[in-house]
Amino acid sequence: MDEKFDIEYLEALSKLKIDDAEKEKFAKDFANIVKFVDQITQLDLPELEDRSKAVCLSQLREDEVVEKEECDVVANAPKKKDGCYVTPMVVE
């Protein structure tokens, strides 16, 4: 895999400033990362029979309802209204 990466595009996409001297090293490092990920995806791994057994259920704790006063829950909120967090609107 000898790909040429558009470092300027990656620089703009990641909002990072990469010095001209570092761009060649970055391109080599990035190519090595992509090569390594490609090797991982090509591994022949046995499928788990039942993926639900991947976590030992005895290690999980029971859920507990903990009563908290309203002032404790939102005490450190930067903005609050009627006992709730106020957050910026993320949809129009």
N, CA and C atoms as an extended XYZ file, in Angstrom:
276
Properties=species:S:1:pos:R:3:atomname:S:1:resname:S:1:resid:I:1 pbc="F F F"
N         0.854       -1.181        0.000 N   MET     1
C         0.000        0.000        0.000 CA  MET     1
C         0.890        1.231        0.000 C   MET     1
N         1.063        1.830       -1.132 N   ASP     2
C         1.894        3.023       -1.232 CA  ASP     2
C         1.001        4.157       -1.715 C   ASP     2
N         0.201        4.681       -0.816 N   GLU     3
C        -0.738        5.729       -1.177 CA  GLU     3
C        -0.153        7.083       -0.853 C   GLU     3
N        -0.527        8.052       -1.628 N   LYS     4
C        -0.142        9.440       -1.369 CA  LYS     4
C        -1.347       10.130       -0.742 C   LYS     4
N        -1.150       10.662        0.444 N   PHE     5
C        -2.245       11.307        1.148 CA  PHE     5
C        -2.183       12.810        0.939 C   PHE     5
N        -3.348       13.410        0.794 N   ASP     6
C        -3.446       14.852        0.648 CA  ASP     6
C        -3.343       15.471        2.039 C   ASP     6
N        -2.126       15.809        2.421 N   ILE     7
C        -1.868       16.310        3.770 CA  ILE     7
C        -2.573       17.645        3.996 C   ILE     7
N        -2.646       18.479        2.986 N   GLU     8
C        -3.334       19.768        3.142 CA  GLU     8
C        -4.817       19.553        3.451 C   GLU     8
N        -5.418       18.556        2.799 N   TYR     9
C        -6.829       18.249        3.070 CA  TYR     9
C        -7.003       17.738        4.493 C   TYR     9
N        -6.128       16.814        4.908 N   LEU    10
C        -6.202       16.298        6.278 CA  LEU    10
C        -5.941       17.405        7.293 C   LEU    10
N        -5.054       18.309        6.960 N   GLU    11
C        -4.743       19.440        7.836 CA  GLU    11
C        -5.978       20.329        8.010 C   GLU    11
N        -6.664       20.621        6.927 N   ALA    12
C        -7.869       21.450        6.998 CA  ALA    12
C        -9.000       20.707        7.707 C   ALA    12
N        -9.131       19.428        7.424 N   LEU    13
C       -10.189       18.622        8.023 CA  LEU    13
C       -10.022       18.520        9.539 C   LEU    13
N        -8.800       18.355        9.990 N   SER    14
C        -8.540       18.200       11.422 CA  SER    14
C        -8.345       19.527       12.125 C   SER    14
N        -8.318       20.613       11.364 N   LYS    15
C        -8.101       21.959       11.919 CA  LYS    15
C        -6.768       22.054       12.651 C   LYS    15
N        -5.764       21.340       12.121 N   LEU    16
C        -4.415       21.389       12.667 CA  LEU    16
C        -3.509       22.139       11.703 C   LEU    16
N        -2.481       22.756       12.238 N   LYS    17
C        -1.479       23.401       11.399 CA  LYS    17
C        -0.231       22.538       11.434 C   LYS    17
N         0.152       22.015       10.285 N   ILE    18
C         1.317       21.146       10.185 CA  ILE    18
C         2.399       21.898        9.422 C   ILE    18
N         3.573       22.031       10.034 N   ASP    19
C         4.691       22.718        9.388 CA  ASP    19
C         5.101       21.967        8.137 C   ASP    19
N         5.650       22.698        7.179 N   ASP    20
C         6.092       22.066        5.938 CA  ASP    20
C         7.125       20.985        6.201 C   ASP    20
N         7.990       21.198        7.185 N   ALA    21
C         9.016       20.213        7.510 CA  ALA    21
C         8.402       18.933        8.080 C   ALA    21
N         7.279       19.043        8.738 N   GLU    22
C         6.642       17.888        9.360 CA  GLU    22
C         5.695       17.145        8.422 C   GLU    22
N         5.319       17.754        7.311 N   LYS    23
C         4.320       17.144        6.422 CA  LYS    23
C         4.782       15.807        5.860 C   LYS    23
N         6.039       15.684        5.477 N   GLU    24
C         6.535       14.426        4.915 CA  GLU    24
C         6.538       13.333        5.989 C   GLU    24
N         6.999       13.676        7.192 N   LYS    25
C         6.999       12.709        8.284 CA  LYS    25
C         5.569       12.309        8.627 C   LYS    25
N         4.659       13.275        8.649 N   PHE    26
C         3.258       12.991        8.939 CA  PHE    26
C         2.673       12.057        7.891 C   PHE    26
N         3.003       12.285        6.630 N   ALA    27
C         2.488       11.430        5.553 CA  ALA    27
C         2.977        9.994        5.725 C   ALA    27
N         4.240        9.813        6.081 N   LYS    28
C         4.782        8.467        6.304 CA  LYS    28
C         4.111        7.805        7.504 C   LYS    28
N         3.975        8.556        8.603 N   ASP    29
C         3.331        8.008        9.804 CA  ASP    29
C         1.884        7.630        9.521 C   ASP    29
N         1.176        8.490        8.804 N   PHE    30
C        -0.224        8.219        8.486 CA  PHE    30
C        -0.346        6.987        7.592 C   PHE    30
N         0.561        6.850        6.634 N   ALA    31
C         0.552        5.675        5.753 CA  ALA    31
C         0.803        4.403        6.563 C   ALA    31
N         1.699        4.480        7.539 N   ASN    32
C         1.969        3.312        8.390 CA  ASN    32
C         0.746        2.949        9.225 C   ASN    32
N         0.035        3.935        9.720 N   ILE    33
C        -1.183        3.674       10.499 CA  ILE    33
C        -2.228        2.993        9.638 C   ILE    33
N        -2.440        3.509        8.437 N   VAL    34
C        -3.427        2.931        7.520 CA  VAL    34
C        -3.020        1.509        7.143 C   VAL    34
N        -1.741        1.282        6.931 N   LYS    35
C        -1.237       -0.058        6.601 CA  LYS    35
C        -1.493       -1.028        7.753 C   LYS    35
N        -1.247       -0.575        8.980 N   PHE    36
C        -1.463       -1.409       10.156 CA  PHE    36
C        -2.942       -1.759       10.316 C   PHE    36
N        -3.819       -0.784       10.147 N   VAL    37
C        -5.260       -1.037       10.246 CA  VAL    37
C        -5.693       -2.010        9.161 C   VAL    37
N        -5.130       -1.876        7.970 N   ASP    38
C        -5.456       -2.801        6.887 CA  ASP    38
C        -5.038       -4.228        7.236 C   ASP    38
N        -3.890       -4.379        7.894 N   GLN    39
C        -3.440       -5.705        8.320 CA  GLN    39
C        -4.398       -6.295        9.352 C   GLN    39
N        -4.871       -5.472       10.265 N   ILE    40
C        -5.799       -5.946       11.295 CA  ILE    40
C        -7.108       -6.418       10.667 C   ILE    40
N        -7.600       -5.695        9.703 N   THR    41
C        -8.875       -6.068        9.079 CA  THR    41
C        -8.765       -7.357        8.271 C   THR    41
N        -7.563       -7.737        7.896 N   GLN    42
C        -7.384       -8.956        7.111 CA  GLN    42
C        -7.157      -10.198        7.967 C   GLN    42
N        -7.097      -10.042        9.294 N   LEU    43
C        -6.906      -11.192       10.168 CA  LEU    43
C        -8.112      -12.123       10.112 C   LEU    43
N        -7.842      -13.416       10.153 N   ASP    44
C        -8.908      -14.411       10.159 CA  ASP    44
C        -9.189      -14.776       11.612 C   ASP    44
N       -10.165      -14.094       12.200 N   LEU    45
C       -10.504      -14.312       13.602 CA  LEU    45
C       -11.744      -15.193       13.708 C   LEU    45
N       -11.730      -16.129       14.650 N   PRO    46
C       -12.926      -16.966       14.817 CA  PRO    46
C       -14.079      -16.135       15.374 C   PRO    46
N       -15.242      -16.422       14.871 N   GLU    47
C       -16.435      -15.711       15.350 CA  GLU    47
C       -16.835      -16.249       16.713 C   GLU    47
N       -17.292      -15.366       17.567 N   LEU    48
C       -17.820      -15.801       18.852 CA  LEU    48
C       -19.176      -16.465       18.617 C   LEU    48
N       -19.419      -17.569       19.302 N   GLU    49
C       -20.709      -18.239       19.139 CA  GLU    49
C       -21.846      -17.367       19.648 C   GLU    49
N       -21.620      -16.762       20.795 N   ASP    50
C       -22.661      -15.926       21.372 CA  ASP    50
C       -21.994      -14.668       21.916 C   ASP    50
N       -22.166      -13.569       21.221 N   ARG    51
C       -21.506      -12.328       21.613 CA  ARG    51
C       -22.020      -11.776       22.939 C   ARG    51
N       -23.168      -12.221       23.385 N   SER    52
C       -23.689      -11.732       24.654 CA  SER    52
C       -22.867      -12.245       25.831 C   SER    52
N       -22.065      -13.278       25.611 N   LYS    53
C       -21.230      -13.817       26.680 CA  LYS    53
C       -19.876      -13.114       26.746 C   LYS    53
N       -19.691      -12.097       25.954 N   ALA    54
C       -18.416      -11.385       25.952 CA  ALA    54
C       -18.189      -10.657       27.269 C   ALA    54
N       -19.245      -10.301       27.973 N   VAL    55
C       -19.133       -9.641       29.268 CA  VAL    55
C       -19.695      -10.575       30.318 C   VAL    55
N       -18.931      -10.807       31.338 N   CYS    56
C       -19.393      -11.676       32.417 CA  CYS    56
C       -20.464      -10.935       33.207 C   CYS    56
N       -21.672      -11.467       33.213 N   LEU    57
C       -22.780      -10.769       33.856 CA  LEU    57
C       -22.609      -10.652       35.361 C   LEU    57
N       -21.825      -11.526       35.970 N   SER    58
C       -21.640      -11.444       37.418 CA  SER    58
C       -20.796      -10.242       37.811 C   SER    58
N       -20.089       -9.648       36.854 N   GLN    59
C       -19.266       -8.491       37.159 CA  GLN    59
C       -20.061       -7.192       37.123 C   GLN    59
N       -21.273       -7.230       36.610 N   LEU    60
C       -22.085       -6.029       36.528 CA  LEU    60
C       -22.776       -5.774       37.853 C   LEU    60
N       -22.963       -4.521       38.185 N   ARG    61
C       -23.626       -4.200       39.442 CA  ARG    61
C       -25.111       -3.974       39.189 C   ARG    61
N       -25.892       -4.116       40.228 N   GLU    62
C       -27.320       -3.827       40.142 CA  GLU    62
C       -27.523       -2.316       40.101 C   GLU    62
N       -28.500       -1.875       39.370 N   ASP    63
C       -28.829       -0.460       39.350 CA  ASP    63
C       -29.487       -0.073       40.662 C   ASP    63
N       -29.107        1.082       41.169 N   GLU    64
C       -29.704        1.596       42.387 CA  GLU    64
C       -30.272        2.975       42.111 C   GLU    64
N       -31.456        3.234       42.622 N   VAL    65
C       -32.040        4.559       42.526 CA  VAL    65
C       -31.545        5.343       43.734 C   VAL    65
N       -30.896        6.447       43.472 N   VAL    66
C       -30.372        7.277       44.545 CA  VAL    66
C       -31.136        8.589       44.516 C   VAL    66
N       -31.807        8.869       45.591 N   GLU    67
C       -32.568       10.117       45.675 CA  GLU    67
C       -31.614       11.276       45.941 C   GLU    67
N       -31.693       12.270       45.131 N   LYS    68
C       -30.881       13.470       45.302 CA  LYS    68
C       -31.810       14.671       45.317 C   LYS    68
N       -31.437       15.625       46.108 N   GLU    69
C       -32.207       16.859       46.087 CA  GLU    69
C       -31.917       17.579       44.783 C   GLU    69
N       -32.882       18.317       44.321 N   GLU    70
C       -32.754       19.009       43.038 CA  GLU    70
C       -31.527       19.909       43.027 C   GLU    70
N       -31.255       20.584       44.124 N   CYS    71
C       -30.119       21.502       44.153 CA  CYS    71
C       -28.795       20.767       44.011 C   CYS    71
N       -28.712       19.501       44.460 N   ASP    72
C       -27.480       18.740       44.331 CA  ASP    72
C       -27.209       18.353       42.880 C   ASP    72
N       -28.239       18.036       42.157 N   VAL    73
C       -28.082       17.519       40.802 CA  VAL    73
C       -27.616       18.600       39.837 C   VAL    73
N       -28.179       19.766       39.889 N   VAL    74
C       -27.844       20.830       38.940 CA  VAL    74
C       -27.048       21.954       39.588 C   VAL    74
N       -26.467       21.703       40.740 N   ALA    75
C       -25.756       22.759       41.462 CA  ALA    75
C       -24.609       23.349       40.653 C   ALA    75
N       -23.884       22.526       39.891 N   ASN    76
C       -22.727       23.013       39.131 CA  ASN    76
C       -23.052       23.340       37.678 C   ASN    76
N       -24.318       23.302       37.321 N   ALA    77
C       -24.689       23.600       35.936 CA  ALA    77
C       -24.424       25.070       35.635 C   ALA    77
N       -23.816       25.366       34.487 N   PRO    78
C       -23.576       26.776       34.143 CA  PRO    78
C       -24.876       27.544       33.928 C   PRO    78
N       -25.874       26.857       33.372 N   LYS    79
C       -27.188       27.483       33.175 CA  LYS    79
C       -28.241       26.480       33.596 C   LYS    79
N       -29.256       26.937       34.299 N   LYS    80
C       -30.341       26.055       34.719 CA  LYS    80
C       -31.647       26.826       34.752 C   LYS    80
N       -32.735       26.075       34.584 N   LYS    81
C       -34.065       26.670       34.607 CA  LYS    81
C       -35.027       25.603       35.104 C   LYS    81
N       -35.821       25.931       36.094 N   ASP    82
C       -36.815       25.021       36.663 CA  ASP    82
C       -36.197       23.681       37.088 C   ASP    82
N       -34.995       23.705       37.654 N   GLY    83
C       -34.356       22.489       38.136 CA  GLY    83
C       -33.756       21.626       37.052 C   GLY    83
N       -33.617       22.144       35.824 N   CYS    84
C       -33.063       21.368       34.705 CA  CYS    84
C       -31.861       22.100       34.117 C   CYS    84
N       -31.009       21.335       33.450 N   TYR    85
C       -29.896       21.932       32.730 CA  TYR    85
C       -30.408       22.686       31.515 C   TYR    85
N       -29.800       23.817       31.212 N   VAL    86
C       -30.112       24.557       29.978 CA  VAL    86
C       -28.905       24.399       29.078 C   VAL    86
N       -29.135       23.876       27.874 N   THR    87
C       -28.057       23.666       26.928 CA  THR    87
C       -28.350       24.437       25.641 C   THR    87
N       -27.317       24.710       24.857 N   PRO    88
C       -27.556       25.397       23.584 CA  PRO    88
C       -28.383       24.513       22.645 C   PRO    88
N       -29.222       25.142       21.832 N   MET    89
C       -30.012       24.382       20.875 CA  MET    89
C       -29.087       23.873       19.768 C   MET    89
N       -29.190       22.584       19.440 N   VAL    90
C       -28.300       21.994       18.450 CA  VAL    90
C       -29.012       21.685       17.134 C   VAL    90
N       -30.304       21.892       17.072 N   VAL    91
C       -31.062       21.696       15.841 CA  VAL    91
C       -31.863       22.952       15.550 C   VAL    91
N       -32.163       23.142       14.315 N   GLU    92
C       -32.955       24.320       13.939 CA  GLU    92
C       -34.385       23.934       13.694 C   GLU    92
